[in-house]
């Protein structure tokens, strides 16, 4: 059985941050990435995920950004473009007073049966945790997501 995960930009950027010691939870993010590559995790992302990550990578690592973006582009990622996800994101943005693009990641998880959003954005996590289908990036959270899929 494959876990379904929505990884927001705060997590995906960490996949390229192994050489940045100020970055927390890089190992947990990489564990998630490895699980994607070996088929234990299937990513479902909102349509803006690659553009958002590309913008951050271009700012943080301009010398490797083009190669990093190309690596992400070739990944087999299910992009969710449903009206119900957009409507749910709008509802979340209003009720949680959060940025719409952040809530779209969460809406994709909420609209996908059995999916969880994994985020390193503690501010968003604190606001959105009561809505469910969200995990704060940590080694234990990733392990918990993968545990049923290891057997």
Backbone torsions as a table, in degrees:
resi	resn	phi	psi	omega
1	UNK	NA	140.4	-176.6
2	UNK	-105.7	133.2	175.1
3	UNK	-76.0	146.9	176.9
4	UNK	-110.9	122.8	-175.0
5	UNK	-130.9	139.7	167.2
6	UNK	-106.0	120.0	-179.7
7	UNK	-108.4	116.5	-178.6
8	UNK	-77.6	174.3	-175.1
9	UNK	-59.1	-31.6	-179.7
10	UNK	-64.0	-25.5	177.7
11	UNK	-88.9	-47.8	-175.8
12	UNK	-60.5	-39.0	179.1
13	UNK	-60.8	-33.4	179.7
14	UNK	-64.7	-22.0	177.4
15	UNK	-62.2	-19.9	-178.2
16	UNK	-114.3	19.5	-172.2
17	UNK	-116.3	18.5	-177.1
18	UNK	-59.3	-28.3	-178.4
19	UNK	-93.3	10.1	179.9
20	UNK	-112.1	96.5	-173.7
21	UNK	-62.3	-20.8	-179.8
22	UNK	-76.3	-9.7	-176.6
23	UNK	-84.3	124.1	178.3
24	UNK	-85.7	154.0	170.9
25	UNK	59.2	28.9	177.6
26	UNK	-63.8	-41.1	-179.5
27	UNK	-61.2	-41.0	178.4
28	UNK	-64.3	-41.3	178.5
29	UNK	-64.1	-41.2	178.6
30	UNK	-66.9	-36.3	176.2
31	UNK	-59.5	-40.6	177.2
32	UNK	-65.1	-44.4	178.4
33	UNK	-60.0	-45.1	178.9
34	UNK	-61.2	-36.9	178.0
35	UNK	-66.6	-31.1	174.6
36	UNK	-66.5	-47.5	-177.3
37	UNK	-64.4	-35.0	-178.6
38	UNK	-93.3	8.5	171.5
39	UNK	86.8	4.8	177.7
40	UNK	-79.6	-18.6	180.0
41	UNK	-130.2	136.9	171.6
42	UNK	-112.2	126.8	178.5
43	UNK	-85.1	137.0	169.6
44	UNK	-126.1	120.3	-172.3
45	UNK	-126.4	153.5	171.0
46	UNK	-72.5	160.8	-173.7
47	UNK	-64.8	-19.9	-177.0
48	UNK	-89.3	-1.3	-171.3
49	UNK	-57.0	-46.8	-175.8
50	UNK	-68.9	-39.3	178.6
51	UNK	-63.5	-42.0	-179.8
52	UNK	-65.5	-45.6	179.4
53	UNK	-65.5	-41.1	179.1
54	UNK	-59.3	-40.7	179.4
55	UNK	-62.9	-42.6	-179.4
56	UNK	-69.1	-45.1	-179.9
57	UNK	-62.5	-36.8	179.0
58	UNK	-64.1	-36.0	178.7
59	UNK	-75.9	-43.6	-174.6
60	UNK	-81.3	-35.7	-174.9
61	UNK	-137.9	64.6	-174.9
62	UNK	-58.1	-29.5	-177.8
63	UNK	-73.1	-22.3	180.0
64	UNK	-118.0	0.4	-172.3
65	UNK	-58.2	-43.9	-176.5
66	UNK	-62.1	-45.0	178.5
67	UNK	-65.7	-41.8	-179.9
68	UNK	-63.3	-42.8	179.3
69	UNK	-64.0	-41.0	177.7
70	UNK	-61.8	-40.1	178.0
71	UNK	-60.9	-40.6	178.4
72	UNK	-70.0	-38.9	-176.6
73	UNK	-60.4	-35.0	-177.0
74	UNK	-83.4	-7.2	178.0
75	UNK	-67.7	145.4	177.0
76	UNK	-84.8	98.7	-176.8
77	UNK	-120.7	129.7	174.2
78	UNK	-78.5	119.5	176.0
79	UNK	-98.9	131.2	-176.6
80	UNK	-102.3	121.7	-177.7
81	UNK	-126.9	37.9	-174.6
82	UNK	-85.6	150.2	175.8
83	UNK	-59.8	-39.2	-178.7
84	UNK	-63.4	-34.7	176.8
85	UNK	-68.1	-41.6	177.8
86	UNK	-64.0	-42.7	178.5
87	UNK	-63.8	-43.1	179.4
88	UNK	-63.6	-40.6	178.3
89	UNK	-61.3	-40.9	178.4
90	UNK	-63.8	-42.8	177.4
91	UNK	-61.9	-44.5	179.3
92	UNK	-64.2	-43.7	-179.2
93	UNK	-58.7	-42.3	179.8
94	UNK	-69.9	-50.3	-173.7
95	UNK	-71.4	-32.5	-178.3
96	UNK	-96.8	-6.9	-176.5
97	UNK	53.6	52.3	-179.9
98	UNK	-122.9	163.7	179.2
99	UNK	-65.1	136.8	-175.3
100	UNK	-59.2	-41.1	-179.1
101	UNK	-64.6	-34.0	174.5
102	UNK	-66.2	-41.5	-178.0
103	UNK	-72.1	-22.7	178.6
104	UNK	-65.8	-37.3	174.0
105	UNK	-57.7	-47.8	-177.8
106	UNK	-65.5	-40.3	179.0
107	UNK	-60.5	-39.5	177.7
108	UNK	-61.1	-42.6	177.8
109	UNK	-64.6	-44.3	-178.8
110	UNK	-66.5	-30.3	-178.7
111	UNK	-87.2	-4.7	-179.4
112	UNK	-112.2	114.8	-177.4
113	UNK	-56.3	126.7	176.8
114	UNK	80.4	2.1	-177.8
115	UNK	-88.6	155.7	174.5
116	UNK	-132.5	139.0	169.6
117	UNK	-81.2	132.3	171.7
118	UNK	-111.1	125.0	-177.3
119	UNK	-135.1	150.1	171.3
120	UNK	-104.3	2.5	-178.8
121	UNK	-84.3	95.5	-175.8
122	UNK	-63.3	-35.2	179.9
123	UNK	-63.3	-47.0	178.7
124	UNK	-65.6	-41.9	-179.7
125	UNK	-57.8	-46.9	-179.2
126	UNK	-59.7	-40.8	-178.9
127	UNK	-71.5	-37.5	-168.9
128	UNK	-99.9	-11.4	-176.1
129	UNK	-52.3	-39.5	179.6
130	UNK	-62.3	-18.7	179.9
131	UNK	-76.4	-19.8	-179.9
132	UNK	84.9	177.4	178.6
133	UNK	55.9	39.3	179.9
134	UNK	-145.4	139.3	176.9
135	UNK	-130.6	139.1	173.1
136	UNK	-82.5	129.7	-176.6
137	UNK	-57.0	124.0	172.5
138	UNK	-164.1	163.2	179.2
139	UNK	-59.8	-40.7	-178.4
140	UNK	-68.8	-35.8	178.9
141	UNK	-66.9	-42.7	179.0
142	UNK	-65.6	-43.1	178.2
143	UNK	-60.0	-42.6	179.1
144	UNK	-63.4	-41.1	178.1
145	UNK	-63.2	-36.5	-175.7
146	UNK	-87.5	-21.4	-174.0
147	UNK	-50.8	-51.5	-178.9
148	UNK	-65.6	-16.6	-175.3
149	UNK	-99.4	0.2	177.3
150	UNK	-88.4	-19.7	-174.9
151	UNK	-85.1	NA	NA
